[in-house]
Amino acid sequence: MVPRLKTRDFGEIDYSEDSVIEFPHGLPAFENERRFLMIQPPSMAPLIFLQSAQTPSIAFTAVPVATVEPGYDVSVLPEDLEAIGCPSPDQVAAFVILAFSDEGPATANLLAPIIVNAASRRAVQAVRSDSRYSHRHAIGGVPCS
């Protein structure tokens, strides 16, 4: 039997267990949320939705980091690489979570990208040890409505 997930934003979706991304430590402020699906509607590219496989009302909007900052320097702590079973930051995919506000432009969290090891299907939100990038990097000049 194919697992089915009822979501707030996407209705009921079928998925396979090998499409689940595991966050061994959860996400900051969502430590109990450890299993997510990456939903990528072709009509909404490059947007990616990280949908909790545990809580239907939790979904984050993300994009590949290069979409926001083409020259982004991925910096991952050794313990984060170990948590996702990856020997090198050159072998990961990096995404940034977007935040939307009626009061200003949408922002991207470049300070703490989502780092995914596609081979192991494990991920972390890797908080950088420097302050080279902002957690509120403006990505548009028009407020979201």
N, C-alpha and C positions, 0 to 999 in steps of 0.2 A: 504494500500500500504506500502511495506517495504521500509524504507529509504535506499538510495544508496549514497555512497560516492566515488568520483573519487579521487584517491591518486596518488602521483608521484611514489611511490615505490611499491605499491601493486595493481595497476590498480583499477578497479571499484570493490567495495565490498559492499555487503548488510549487514545491521546491524539492531539491534533493539534499540529503545530508552533506554530500561533498561540495555543495555550494555555500555552506555556512562558513563564515569567517569567525574564528574564535579569538576573543580578547582575553588572554589569561588573567589579566588584572582588571578587567572591565575598563571603563572610561572614567576620567576624573569627574566626580560628582554622580557618576552612574556605575559605581564599582560592582554592583550586582548584575549589571547587563553585560553578559559575556559572549553572547551568540548573536550575530548579525548577518543579514543577507544584503548583498550589494545589488540594488535594483537599478538598472540602467535603461530607462525607456529611450529607444532610438530617437524619438521625436523631441527629446529634451536634452540631447547631448550638448555639452559635455557633462551635464549634471548627473550625479550618482547619489542614490539615496541609501543610507545605511539604516536599514529597518531592523529593529530589535526582533529577534525570533522568540523572545520571552514576553515582551510587553507591547501589545498592538499600538499603543499611543506614542511610542518612542521611535522617531525616525529623524536622522540628521541629513542635511543636504551638504554634499561635498563635490569637489571637482579635483582632477589631477592638479598637483601643485604647479606644474609648468603652465597650466592655463592662466594662472594668476601671476606667477613670477617665473618667466622662462629661465632665468639664470639662477634659480633657487639652489642653494648649497645644502644638500641633505646632510644633517649631522645627527647621528644616532648613538646613544650611549651603549657601551658594550653589554650592559645588563638587559637593555631593550632588545638588542640583536639576539642575545641568548634566549630571551623569553619567546621569541618567534622562530627560533631554530635557524638563524641565518648567520653565516660567518662574516658577511661584508655588507655595508650599506649600499654598495653598487648593485646588489641583487634584490632590491626591494622596490615596491611601487609606493609613491608618496601621494597622499591626498590631503586637502585642507577642508575643514568644516567651515561652512558659510553661515553668517548670521544676518538676518534681515530686520530692518527697523523702518517704521513710518517716519522717523525723525531725521534720517540721514541715509547715506549710501550703504549698500550691502558691504559687509566686511568678511575677510578671510582670516582664519587663525593660522598665520605662518609661524608663530612661536611654537605650536604644538601640533605638527602634522600627524595624520594617521599613516603609519608605516605598515605595509602588508607584505608578507612573504607568501607569494602565490603558491609556491611548492607545498608549504605546510598548511596553508589556509589559516595562518595565525597572524595577529596584528596587535599593535600597541599604539596609543597616542603618545608619541615621543616628545616630551617637553624638552626643548633645547636647553643646554647649560649656559648659553650666552644670550645676549639681548639684541642680536643682529636683526631680528625680525619682530614684528608686532603681532599681538593676538587680535588686533583690530585693524588690519590692513584694508584700507578702502579699495573697493573694486569697481565702483561705479559712481558717477556724479549725480545720479537721479535717485531720490528716495523711492523705496519700494512702496507700492500702493496695494 
